[in-house]
Amino acid sequence: MHDLSVAELAHALRSREFSSTELTRHCLQRIRSLDPQYNSFISVDDAGALAAAANADARLAAGEQGPLLGIPLAHKDIFCTTGLRTSCGSKMLDNFVPPYDATVTRLLRDAGTVLLGKTNMDEFAMGSSSETSFYGSTRNPWDTTRVPGGSSGGSAAAVAARLVPLATGTDTGGSIRQPAAFCGITGLKPTYGRVSRLGMVAYASSLDQGGPMARSAEDCALLLNAIAGLDPLDSTSSAHPVEDYTAQLRQPLTGLRIGLPREYFGEGLDTATGDRIHAALALLEQQGATLVDITLPHTELSIPTYYIIAPAEASTNLSRYDGVRYGYRCEAPRDLHDLYTRSRQEGFGDEVKRRILVGTFALSAGYYDAYYRKAQQVRRLIRQDFLDAFANVDIIAGPTTPGPAFGLGAKTSDPLAMYLEDVYTLAVNLAGLPAMSVPAGQAAGLPVGLQLIGPHFDEARLLNVAHQLQQASDWHRQAPVEASS
Ligand code: GLN
């Protein structure tokens, strides 16, 4: 059961091969027996899941046909879930039980999905390894001495280990794509504004975007269909028309122009990873695509630019955690000032504090022009690089990460080394573009991800290219050894 795709599961549910309750029990059983070695879940909601499954079974029995009806899934623990703790990987929100659903959560609940639980993540989505979680590190199912990537590492590990067929993630600077690459699954970061941010705990509001993580492009398309669209309650969500993201999956790739940015294939790219990327590109070429050399000249500025803008926005977003309204409150505060400072000191971890300090500094009166305003100007140049490139190519391709999953603890004492992991993913968020990571085989037994980047709102094209690649290869079907048992 756990090896079936979402489309196959939906078919089996409709033809009564098994019920949603049986499927849900199977997933819960796998989580119980296998997850202790991965730590991919922060909360598992057995009772809620079985109730949702019973409800889905009743709807199926009544003849309802929804493509996600009765399908189990997991949400990154950044999406608010009514009555179920939403911790964002932080001690600050360890006791936070939301009174409302995120729009993404609500849409998927209405579609009849079965929420199994909430997945582990870097604290407040700040990180590239899922090691900063208050609930301990998640481990990569391909090699449990290695990180699953971050910040949506719990979702990626749970999907890779076949604990759940489908999960949500969020991507501020790569947090869907990078863990998807490290865990050998498929992940899509939609165009900024394509998916509502309401009820998604805010990290950097001009960059954050939620999206699907699954084993195949087709499964990602099914999930995106359910969550994309204008949300009147999120003023930054887009009114751009929503497509049926499964409709174009089978289009041939003849005539497709794929741009290869020279900056993504230079120094710093691990050789074996580069070889896998070239092999995947060759497969796309065989299907009729042409490869075109392009340049994105401001690529090297994306790390400094992102690491000013994201912390600046984080420092203002995280000011709401003051020990007063909700979240962690210190014991026996002496006065109001002590309440604020000690609650934040005790409630936040080191990486979050580092971001708040950097962001507050970049926004302070004397430095705003030199850092924040300058970063916004460079952001515009980075965006323009992509717009210029898309005048000549349909999509852009390259590696998702410079190398495969690194060891647990390998970069925790060196924040800059950790930030360098994001070199190929950050610019996409600064430009607001959609992008995917798709499995491209393995280097030394560890998965490699091919990144596909599209023009604004061209998710359907990315999914089409990824699906065609998955028709011609079996990389997305490869599973870590223990997970396939
Ligand atoms: N690694 C990046 C950061 O730490 C991106 C994280 C994300 O996309 N949420 O900010």
Residues whose N, C-alpha, C, O or C-beta is under 5 A from the ligand:
A	BS01	LIG	A125 M126 G127 S128 S151 T170 D171 T172 G173 G174 S175 D422
